């Protein structure tokens, strides 16, 4: 569980880079829902929205982007 990994670190994580071939929004949602995104200084994401056309994936992406924006947390693309 990504939230457990982040929580178990002895200090704040400087950079979390996600290249997980389509699971990025589930992971980001988990970090948001548990509040553990606060333990990461910068989150870099490789987004696969151009390759995945599933409606559920795209809705989750929009929901996660909205949540992070409302929380004032930037997500960086690479």
Residue, then its C-alpha position, 0 to 999 in steps of 0.5 A: x500500500x503506497x500510503x503505508x510506504x509513505x507513512x513509514x518513511x522517517x522523514x518527508x519524501x522530497x520527490x515521488x515519481x509515478x510511472x505506473x502504466x495507468x495506475x497513477x490516478x488510483x495511487x494519487x487518489x489513495x495518497x489523497x484519501x489517506x492524507x499521506x500526500x502531505x508527506x511528499x514535497x513534490x509529485x511527478x506523474x507520467x499520465x497515460x490518458x492518451x493511451x487509456x480511453x476507459x471512462x472510469x479511468x478518465x473520471x478518476x483522473x478528473x476527480x483526483x486533479x480537482x482534489x489536488x488543485x483544491x488542496x493547493x498541491x501541484x502535480x508535475x508532469x514529466 
